[in-house]
């Protein structure tokens, strides 16, 4: 996939410069750089990478450092300075070698796929193994608090700086599929639809698998949600499968996963993928329970397919109508 980024024109944040008294919806993100939200997060910079790509740098108390998000602006954004837009969050997976907030644009044609979508497409940083959670850290909590960064810091900045209108949907792959269904269930009034592509969506069915990922990145395996037995309630509170009853009946969900066998989008010599096989089992369990609860699940458990980007790009294309319908 070619790198679609152009040379970045940095827009330095000038926190000391007073804001213009224009209506909030008419202010550019550059003009709002330096302004703090009520929870003290601050937009430091808005770097226009290309016509549609805008990279945000945020001073985040929740993370204890700078956080980032890549935004794909809707076509015609600059020509409609008073229009407000819905938001589709696209969450990345774990363990990427590069910045997570760039993953969708670097690995898929998400710009082309969403060219006609009248919404802000927001890909926030989630950490290599952040799991879209406020980390327990032995009961002390504190940074990194990813859920707070995304929903209490980034969300109001999008409303103020980029004119989002309060209508949201959310989707993600792998760890991001976990994040999408977890956020949707933990905050059912915030998101109108959700999608998981090869998501880790039944965490207590394989807690050692989650902990092995953390250990592999040098993180404390108990730092995320504690010990699976001693802190079982905290694990359940971040398990999309356990959280299904929190979603209202009729809630629109898109669920996609392969079974780990090499599929049509894999090279001929691709071996079987044990990770995708296990996630497919999670997806089948989630689907049974979700439909039993009365959720409006569109499922594409497509059989042969591995834990790789071509399948997630395809599933995003298929999921878009479900995700965007409630945003209009």
C-alpha positions as CSV (number, residue, x, y, z in Angstrom):
1,X,0.0,0.0,0.0
2,X,1.7,3.3,-1.0
3,X,2.3,5.9,1.7
4,X,-0.4,8.5,1.1
5,X,1.0,11.1,3.4
6,X,2.4,14.3,2.0
7,X,4.9,16.7,3.6
8,X,3.6,18.0,6.9
9,X,3.1,21.7,7.4
10,X,3.5,22.0,11.1
11,X,1.0,24.4,12.8
12,X,2.7,25.4,16.0
13,X,0.4,25.6,19.0
14,X,0.4,29.1,20.6
15,X,-1.2,28.5,24.0
16,X,-0.6,32.1,25.1
17,X,-2.4,33.7,22.2
18,X,-6.0,34.5,23.1
19,X,-8.7,32.8,21.0
20,X,-10.7,34.8,18.6
21,X,-14.3,35.5,19.7
22,X,-15.8,33.7,16.7
23,X,-18.5,31.1,17.1
24,X,-17.0,27.8,18.1
25,X,-18.2,26.1,14.9
26,X,-16.3,28.7,12.8
27,X,-13.0,28.2,14.5
28,X,-10.3,26.2,12.8
29,X,-8.4,23.5,14.8
30,X,-5.3,25.5,14.3
31,X,-6.9,28.5,16.0
32,X,-8.0,26.4,18.9
33,X,-4.6,24.8,19.4
34,X,-3.5,25.6,23.0
35,X,-7.0,25.7,24.4
36,X,-7.7,23.3,27.3
37,X,-10.9,21.3,27.8
38,X,-12.7,21.2,31.1
39,X,-10.7,18.2,32.0
40,X,-7.5,20.0,31.2
41,X,-6.5,18.2,28.0
42,X,-5.1,20.6,25.5
43,X,-4.8,20.6,21.7
44,X,-1.1,21.3,21.1
45,X,-1.0,21.1,17.3
46,X,-3.2,20.3,14.2
47,X,-0.9,19.3,11.4
48,X,-2.5,19.3,7.9
49,X,-0.9,16.3,6.2
50,X,-3.0,16.5,3.0
51,X,-6.4,17.8,1.9
52,X,-8.2,15.3,4.1
53,X,-5.6,14.1,6.6
54,X,-5.2,16.1,9.8
55,X,-3.0,14.9,12.7
56,X,-3.8,16.1,16.2
57,X,-1.3,16.3,19.1
58,X,-2.9,16.5,22.5
59,X,-1.4,17.3,25.9
60,X,-3.1,14.5,27.8
61,X,-3.2,14.3,31.6
62,X,-4.9,10.9,31.2
63,X,-1.8,9.5,29.5
64,X,0.7,11.6,31.4
65,X,2.2,12.6,28.0
66,X,1.2,13.7,24.5
67,X,-1.4,11.7,22.7
68,X,-2.2,11.6,19.0
69,X,-5.1,11.1,16.6
70,X,-5.4,11.1,12.9
71,X,-8.5,12.5,11.4
72,X,-9.8,12.1,7.8
73,X,-11.8,15.2,7.1
74,X,-15.0,14.7,5.0
75,X,-14.9,15.8,1.5
76,X,-15.9,19.5,1.3
77,X,-15.0,20.1,5.0
78,X,-13.2,23.4,4.3
79,X,-16.0,24.7,2.1
80,X,-18.6,24.3,4.9
81,X,-17.1,26.2,7.9
82,X,-20.4,26.2,9.8
83,X,-21.4,22.7,9.3
84,X,-21.1,20.1,12.1
85,X,-20.2,16.5,11.4
86,X,-20.8,13.0,12.9
87,X,-17.8,10.9,13.9
88,X,-16.7,7.4,13.0
89,X,-14.0,6.2,15.3
90,X,-11.6,3.6,13.7
91,X,-9.5,1.9,16.3
92,X,-6.2,0.1,15.6
93,X,-4.9,-3.2,16.9
94,X,-2.0,-4.1,19.1
95,X,1.6,-4.5,18.4
96,X,2.0,-2.4,15.3
97,X,5.6,-1.4,14.6
98,X,4.6,2.2,13.7
99,X,2.3,4.8,15.3
100,X,-1.1,3.2,15.8
101,X,-3.0,6.3,14.8
102,X,-1.5,6.0,11.3
103,X,-2.2,2.3,10.9
104,X,-5.4,2.5,9.0
105,X,-4.1,5.0,6.5
106,X,-0.8,3.2,6.0
107,X,-2.2,-0.3,5.6
108,X,-5.5,0.3,3.8
109,X,-7.2,2.6,1.3
110,X,-9.4,4.0,4.1
111,X,-9.2,7.4,2.4
112,X,-10.8,6.0,-0.8
113,X,-13.2,3.8,1.1
114,X,-14.6,6.8,3.1
115,X,-14.3,9.4,0.4
116,X,-18.1,9.8,0.2
117,X,-18.8,9.4,3.9
118,X,-20.0,12.7,5.4
119,X,-18.3,12.2,8.7
120,X,-15.0,12.8,10.5
121,X,-13.1,9.5,10.5
122,X,-11.0,9.5,13.7
123,X,-8.2,7.1,14.4
124,X,-6.8,7.8,17.9
125,X,-3.7,6.4,19.4
126,X,-4.4,3.4,21.7
127,X,-0.9,2.4,22.6
128,X,0.9,-0.8,21.4
129,X,-0.9,-2.8,24.1
130,X,-3.2,-0.2,25.7
131,X,-6.4,-2.3,25.4
132,X,-8.6,0.8,25.4
133,X,-8.7,0.8,29.1
134,X,-7.8,2.9,32.2
135,X,-5.1,0.7,33.6
136,X,-5.6,-0.7,37.1
137,X,-1.9,-0.4,38.1
138,X,-2.2,-2.4,41.3
139,X,-5.3,-0.4,42.3
140,X,-3.6,3.0,41.9
141,X,-4.9,3.6,38.4
142,X,-3.3,6.7,36.9
143,X,-1.6,6.8,33.4
144,X,-2.2,5.3,31.0
145,X,-5.9,6.0,31.1
146,X,-6.9,5.3,27.5
147,X,-10.6,5.3,28.0
148,X,-10.4,8.7,29.6
149,X,-8.1,10.0,26.8
150,X,-10.5,8.8,24.1
151,X,-13.9,9.6,25.6
152,X,-13.3,12.5,28.1
153,X,-10.4,14.3,26.5
154,X,-10.4,13.7,22.7
155,X,-14.2,13.7,22.3
156,X,-14.7,17.3,23.5
157,X,-11.7,18.5,21.5
158,X,-13.3,17.1,18.4
159,X,-16.6,18.9,19.2
160,X,-14.8,22.2,19.8
161,X,-12.0,22.1,17.3
162,X,-13.4,20.0,14.4
163,X,-17.2,20.7,14.7
164,X,-18.3,17.2,15.5
165,X,-22.0,17.0,16.2
166,X,-22.5,14.4,18.9
167,X,-23.5,11.5,16.6
168,X,-20.9,8.7,16.8
169,X,-20.2,5.2,15.6
170,X,-17.1,3.1,16.4
171,X,-15.2,0.2,14.7
172,X,-11.9,-1.5,15.2
173,X,-9.7,-4.5,14.4
174,X,-8.2,-7.0,16.8
175,X,-7.4,-5.1,20.0
176,X,-9.4,-2.3,18.4
177,X,-12.4,-4.6,17.9
178,X,-12.2,-5.2,21.6
179,X,-12.1,-1.4,22.1
180,X,-15.1,-0.8,19.8
181,X,-17.4,-3.3,21.4
182,X,-16.2,-2.5,25.0
183,X,-16.7,1.3,24.6
184,X,-20.1,0.8,22.9
185,X,-21.3,-1.4,25.8
186,X,-19.7,0.7,28.6
187,X,-21.1,3.9,27.1
188,X,-24.2,2.9,25.1
189,X,-25.4,6.5,24.8
190,X,-22.2,7.7,23.2
191,X,-22.2,5.4,20.1
192,X,-25.0,4.5,17.8
193,X,-23.4,1.5,16.1
194,X,-20.3,-0.6,16.5
195,X,-18.2,-3.1,14.5
196,X,-15.5,-5.5,15.3
197,X,-13.1,-7.0,12.8
198,X,-11.2,-10.1,14.2
199,X,-11.7,-8.6,17.7
200,X,-10.6,-9.9,21.1
201,X,-14.2,-9.8,22.3
202,X,-14.3,-12.5,25.0
203,X,-11.3,-11.7,27.1
204,X,-12.1,-14.0,30.0
205,X,-12.3,-17.0,27.7
206,X,-8.5,-16.7,27.3
207,X,-7.1,-14.4,30.0
208,X,-3.6,-15.8,29.6
209,X,-3.6,-14.8,26.0
210,X,-4.2,-11.2,26.9
211,X,-1.5,-11.4,29.6
212,X,1.0,-13.0,27.2
213,X,0.6,-10.0,24.9
214,X,1.3,-7.6,27.7
215,X,4.3,-9.6,28.9
216,X,5.6,-9.7,25.3
217,X,5.7,-5.9,25.3
218,X,7.5,-5.7,28.7
219,X,4.3,-4.6,30.5
220,X,3.1,-5.9,33.9
221,X,0.5,-8.5,33.0
222,X,-1.5,-7.6,36.1
223,X,-1.2,-3.9,35.4
224,X,-4.1,-3.8,33.0
225,X,-7.1,-5.3,34.9
226,X,-5.3,-7.0,37.7
227,X,-5.3,-10.8,38.3
228,X,-8.0,-12.6,36.4
229,X,-9.2,-14.4,39.6
230,X,-8.6,-11.8,42.3
231,X,-9.9,-8.9,40.1
232,X,-12.5,-10.9,38.2
233,X,-15.1,-8.2,38.5
234,X,-12.7,-5.7,36.8
235,X,-12.0,-8.2,34.0
236,X,-15.8,-8.7,33.5
237,X,-16.2,-4.9,33.4
238,X,-13.9,-4.8,30.4
239,X,-15.1,-8.0,28.6
240,X,-17.3,-7.2,25.6
241,X,-19.0,-10.7,25.9
242,X,-19.9,-10.0,29.5
243,X,-21.1,-6.5,28.7
244,X,-23.6,-7.5,26.0
245,X,-26.6,-7.0,28.3
246,X,-25.6,-3.3,28.7
247,X,-26.4,-2.7,25.0
248,X,-30.1,-1.9,24.2
249,X,-32.1,-4.4,22.2
250,X,-31.9,-3.6,18.5
251,X,-28.5,-2.1,18.8
252,X,-26.7,-2.4,15.4
253,X,-23.5,-4.4,15.5
254,X,-21.3,-5.7,12.7
255,X,-19.2,-8.7,13.6
256,X,-16.5,-10.2,11.3
257,X,-13.8,-12.8,11.7
258,X,-12.1,-15.6,9.9
259,X,-11.2,-19.1,11.1
260,X,-7.5,-18.9,10.6
261,X,-7.3,-21.2,7.5
262,X,-5.6,-19.5,4.6
263,X,-8.2,-17.7,2.6
264,X,-8.7,-15.8,-0.7
265,X,-6.8,-12.7,0.3
266,X,-3.7,-14.7,1.5
267,X,-0.6,-15.6,-0.4
268,X,-0.5,-19.3,-1.5
269,X,2.1,-20.2,1.1
270,X,0.4,-18.7,4.0
271,X,0.3,-21.1,7.0
272,X,-2.7,-21.5,9.3
273,X,-3.3,-18.7,11.7
274,X,-3.9,-19.9,15.3
275,X,-4.6,-16.4,16.6
276,X,-7.5,-15.8,14.1
277,X,-8.8,-19.3,14.8
278,X,-9.1,-18.5,18.5
279,X,-10.7,-15.1,17.7
280,X,-13.2,-16.8,15.5
281,X,-14.3,-19.0,18.4
282,X,-14.8,-15.8,20.5
283,X,-16.8,-14.3,17.7
284,X,-19.1,-17.3,17.5
285,X,-19.7,-17.2,21.2
286,X,-20.4,-13.5,21.2
287,X,-22.8,-13.8,18.2
288,X,-24.9,-16.4,20.0
289,X,-25.2,-14.3,23.1
290,X,-25.8,-11.0,21.3
291,X,-28.6,-12.4,19.2
292,X,-30.1,-14.0,22.2
293,X,-30.1,-10.6,23.9
294,X,-31.9,-9.1,20.8
295,X,-29.1,-7.1,19.3
296,X,-29.2,-6.4,15.6
297,X,-26.0,-8.2,14.6
298,X,-24.9,-8.4,11.1
299,X,-22.3,-11.2,11.1
300,X,-19.7,-12.2,8.5
301,X,-17.9,-15.1,10.0
302,X,-16.3,-15.8,6.6
303,X,-14.4,-19.0,7.2
304,X,-11.0,-19.1,5.6
305,X,-9.1,-15.9,6.4
306,X,-6.1,-14.8,8.5
307,X,-5.3,-12.0,11.0
308,X,-4.2,-9.6,8.3
309,X,-5.0,-6.2,6.8
310,X,-6.6,-7.2,3.5
311,X,-9.5,-8.8,5.4
312,X,-10.0,-5.8,7.7
313,X,-10.0,-3.4,4.7
314,X,-12.7,-5.6,3.1
315,X,-14.8,-5.8,6.2
316,X,-14.6,-2.0,6.8
317,X,-16.1,-1.5,3.3
318,X,-18.9,-4.0,4.0
319,X,-19.6,-2.5,7.5
320,X,-19.8,1.1,6.4
321,X,-23.5,1.2,5.6
322,X,-24.4,-0.2,9.0
323,X,-22.0,2.2,10.8
324,X,-23.1,5.3,9.0
325,X,-26.8,4.8,8.7
326,X,-27.5,5.9,12.4
327,X,-25.3,9.0,11.9
328,X,-27.5,10.8,9.4
